[in-house]
């Protein structure tokens, strides 16, 4: 690990002021700290967000569940408000990593890192969430832009995410047995504006599947999702799964997600 300056502000304004030069925000640290230990990443300054109470907590009301950026996965998973309003989101949070990761990792850290196999991005995109920062509101459609890339500007701080409550939703993933990241994960949401389907783990970053959305708009059933055949073009291929296998698994996971949504 390289040397760095460490700052631990107690409010968002101070955090933004501390972000100077070659700096990084530190949320749960489940990705950043490990990369720094291996010297795969390094910054001259880390701004720890852990002492900012305003970035934590969950509020539900008006058809939206708002989750603070520094709220841990474990807190989301066991939240009565999330379980009642969007049970699929609570289940998703409960499937992230292991207990250590869930008790340290945060919503804001996860989406800012934008790992191509992370779970939360699929929920944001499928539910039509809005990312709140210290500067503006960013629709999920505009937030995830590429491999480990987001629409955040330098020094911009994620403060919360607002999730519209769907009519029905489900999330299923085929997980890597070691990391528990999604080799393929599919979040299906039936909303007032139509069916939305977001896929993670299959490409360089999360994306919506127009083919699955069309099929499920016509028939919101597991069989309709399973019948969709996606092209493997552009799908990830690695030692865990070929692009053809991932393409096939998207339909399978979508089918299971629909079944989970209908079972609630």
C-alpha positions in Angstrom: 0.0 0.0 0.0 1.3 3.5 -0.9 1.4 6.3 1.5 -1.6 8.6 1.6 -3.2 11.5 3.6 -6.3 10.5 5.6 -9.2 12.8 6.2 -12.4 12.0 8.2 -14.9 14.9 7.9 -18.2 14.9 9.8 -20.4 16.5 7.2 -20.8 16.4 3.4 -19.7 20.0 2.9 -16.4 19.3 4.7 -16.0 16.1 2.7 -16.3 18.0 -0.6 -13.8 20.6 0.7 -11.3 17.9 1.7 -11.4 16.4 -1.8 -8.3 18.1 -3.3 -5.7 16.9 -5.7 -5.4 13.2 -6.3 -8.1 12.2 -3.8 -10.7 9.4 -3.5 -13.8 9.0 -1.3 -13.7 6.0 1.0 -17.0 4.4 1.7 -17.1 0.8 2.9 -13.7 0.1 1.5 -14.5 -3.4 0.4 -13.1 -2.8 -3.1 -10.9 0.3 -2.8 -8.8 -0.8 0.2 -8.2 -4.3 -1.3 -7.0 -2.7 -4.5 -4.7 -0.3 -2.5 -3.3 -3.2 -0.5 -2.3 -4.9 -3.8 -1.0 -1.6 -5.1 -3.4 -1.8 -8.0 -4.8 1.6 -6.9 -3.3 4.5 -5.1 -4.3 8.1 -4.2 -2.5 10.8 -2.3 -5.6 11.4 -0.1 -8.5 9.4 1.2 -11.6 11.2 2.4 -13.4 8.8 4.8 -17.2 9.2 4.7 -17.9 7.0 7.7 -18.3 9.8 10.2 -21.1 11.6 8.3 -24.5 10.7 9.8 -26.5 12.5 7.1 -25.3 9.9 4.6 -26.8 7.0 6.4 -30.4 5.8 6.9 -33.5 4.7 5.0 -36.7 6.7 4.4 -39.9 5.4 2.8 -42.9 7.5 1.7 -44.6 8.9 -1.3 -44.0 5.8 -3.4 -40.2 6.0 -3.0 -37.6 4.4 -0.8 -34.6 6.7 -0.3 -31.4 5.1 1.0 -28.4 7.0 2.2 -25.2 6.4 0.4 -23.3 5.2 3.5 -26.1 2.7 4.4 -24.6 -0.8 4.6 -25.9 -3.8 2.6 -26.8 -5.5 5.9 -28.9 -2.5 6.9 -30.8 -2.6 3.6 -31.3 -6.3 3.8 -33.0 -6.2 7.2 -34.8 -2.9 6.9 -38.6 -3.4 7.5 -39.3 -0.4 5.2 -37.4 -2.0 2.3 -38.7 -5.4 2.9 -42.3 -4.1 2.8 -41.9 -1.7 -0.2 -39.4 -3.5 -2.4 -38.6 -7.0 -1.0 -36.5 -7.8 -4.1 -34.1 -5.0 -3.1 -33.8 -6.3 0.4 -33.1 -9.8 -0.9 -30.5 -8.5 -3.4 -28.7 -6.7 -0.5 -28.7 -9.9 1.5 -27.0 -11.8 -1.3 -24.0 -9.5 -1.6 -20.7 -11.1 -0.6 -20.5 -12.5 2.9 -21.5 -11.1 6.3 -18.2 -9.1 6.6 -18.8 -7.5 3.2 -22.5 -6.8 4.0 -21.7 -5.2 7.3 -19.0 -2.9 5.8 -19.9 -2.3 2.2 -22.3 0.5 1.3 -24.8 1.3 -1.4 -23.0 4.5 -2.4 -19.6 2.8 -2.5 -20.9 0.0 -4.6 -22.5 2.1 -7.3 -19.7 4.6 -7.4 -17.2 1.7 -8.0 -19.5 0.4 -10.8 -18.1 -3.1 -10.9 -19.6 -4.8 -14.0 -20.7 -7.8 -11.8 -22.1 -5.8 -8.9 -25.8 -6.3 -7.8 -27.0 -2.8 -7.0 -26.6 -1.4 -10.5 -29.3 -3.8 -11.8 -31.7 -2.6 -9.1 -31.1 1.0 -9.9 -31.6 0.6 -13.6 -34.6 -1.7 -13.4 -36.4 0.4 -10.9 -35.6 3.7 -12.6 -33.8 5.0 -9.5 -32.3 8.4 -9.1 -28.9 9.0 -7.7 -28.6 12.1 -5.5 -25.3 13.8 -5.2 -24.1 17.0 -3.4 -24.5 18.8 -6.8 -27.5 17.3 -8.7 -29.9 14.4 -9.4 -28.7 11.7 -11.9 -31.2 9.2 -13.4 -29.8 5.6 -13.3 -30.0 5.5 -17.1 -27.3 8.2 -17.1 -25.2 7.0 -14.2 -23.5 3.8 -15.3 -21.5 4.7 -18.4 -18.9 1.9 -18.9 -16.5 -0.5 -17.2 -15.9 0.9 -13.7 -17.1 4.2 -15.1 -20.0 6.5 -14.0 -21.4 9.9 -14.8 -19.9 11.4 -11.6 -17.7 14.4 -12.0 -14.4 14.6 -10.1 -15.1 15.2 -6.4 -18.9 14.7 -6.8 -20.3 13.0 -3.8 -23.1 10.5 -3.9 -25.5 11.2 -0.9 -28.5 9.0 -1.5 -30.5 6.9 -4.0 -34.2 7.1 -4.5 -35.9 3.9 -5.6 -39.5 4.2 -6.9 -41.7 1.4 -5.5 -42.7 -1.0 -8.3 -45.9 -3.0 -8.7 -43.8 -6.2 -8.6 -40.1 -7.0 -8.7 -37.7 -9.9 -8.5 -33.9 -10.4 -8.7 -32.0 -13.6 -9.4 -28.3 -14.2 -10.0 -26.0 -17.0 -11.0 -23.2 -16.2 -8.6 -19.5 -16.8 -8.7 -19.1 -19.4 -5.9 -16.0 -17.7 -4.5 -16.7 -14.0 -4.7 -20.5 -14.2 -4.9 -20.5 -11.5 -7.6 -23.0 -12.1 -10.4 -21.8 -14.1 -13.3 -25.2 -13.1 -14.6 -27.8 -11.2 -12.5 -31.2 -10.0 -13.7 -33.6 -7.6 -12.0 -37.1 -7.5 -13.3 -39.6 -4.8 -12.3 -43.2 -4.3 -13.3 -43.9 -0.6 -13.0 -46.7 1.9 -13.8 -44.6 2.8 -16.9 -44.1 -0.7 -18.0 -41.8 -3.7 -17.5 -38.1 -2.9 -17.0 -35.3 -5.6 -17.1 -31.7 -4.8 -16.1 -28.8 -7.3 -16.5 -25.5 -7.2 -14.6 -22.4 -9.4 -14.9 -23.0 -10.1 -18.6 -21.3 -7.1 -20.2 -18.9 -4.3 -19.4 -21.6 -2.6 -17.4 -25.2 -3.0 -16.4 -27.7 -2.7 -19.3 -31.4 -3.0 -20.0 -32.7 -5.8 -22.2 -35.2 -4.6 -24.8 -35.9 -8.2 -25.9 -36.9 -9.3 -22.4 -38.9 -6.2 -21.7 -40.9 -6.7 -24.9 -41.6 -10.3 -24.2 -42.6 -9.7 -20.6 -44.7 -6.7 -21.5 -46.8 -9.1 -23.7 -46.8 -11.8 -21.0 -45.4 -11.3 -17.6 -44.6 -15.0 -17.0 -41.5 -17.1 -16.4 -42.1 -19.0 -19.7 -42.1 -15.8 -21.7 -38.7 -14.8 -20.3 -37.2 -18.2 -20.8 -38.3 -18.3 -24.4 -36.1 -15.2 -25.2 -32.9 -15.9 -27.0 -30.3 -13.2 -26.7 -27.2 -12.8 -28.9 -23.9 -13.5 -27.2 -22.3 -10.6 -29.1 -20.8 -8.2 -26.6 -21.3 -10.5 -23.7 -18.3 -11.1 -21.3 -16.3 -14.3 -21.8 -13.8 -15.5 -19.2 -12.7 -18.6 -17.3 -16.0 -18.7 -15.5 -18.4 -18.6 -18.5 -18.4 -18.1 -22.2 -20.3 -15.3 -23.9 -22.8 -18.0 -25.2 -23.3 -19.4 -21.8 -23.9 -15.9 -20.3 -26.4 -15.1 -23.0 -28.4 -18.2 -22.2 -28.2 -17.6 -18.5 -29.7 -14.1 -18.8 -33.0 -15.7 -20.0 -32.9 -18.3 -17.2 -32.2 -15.7 -14.5 -34.9 -13.5 -15.9 -37.4 -16.4 -15.8 -36.5 -17.0 -12.1 -36.8 -13.3 -11.3 -40.3 -13.2 -12.8 -41.3 -16.2 -10.8 -40.0 -14.6 -7.6 -41.9 -11.4 -8.4 -45.2 -13.3 -8.9 -44.7 -15.3 -5.8 -44.9 -12.2 -3.5 
